[in-house]
Amino acid sequence: MSSESIKGSSMIVKMTRTLMNEGWSFTPNEFDVIIKAENKATGESVHFPSIGNLKTWLYQKALSY
């Protein structure tokens, strides 16, 4: 997923781009909704069954900055 194809609120776009710069990769579904985040450097992987789970995870990441 490229940073130009990210859609959503400004928080989603900014935080996703920040995480991509830190080594995270994001997998979208056929509707361009992020369903998986993965950091190969740390081995961390997160699946998002809903957009609410994605937003919660991104807000928690944003609060750690």
Secondary structure, DSSP 4 states (H G I P E B T S, - for coil): --GGG--S-HHHHHHHHHHHHTTEEEEE-TTS-EEEEEETTTTEEEE-SSHHHHHHHHHHHHHT-
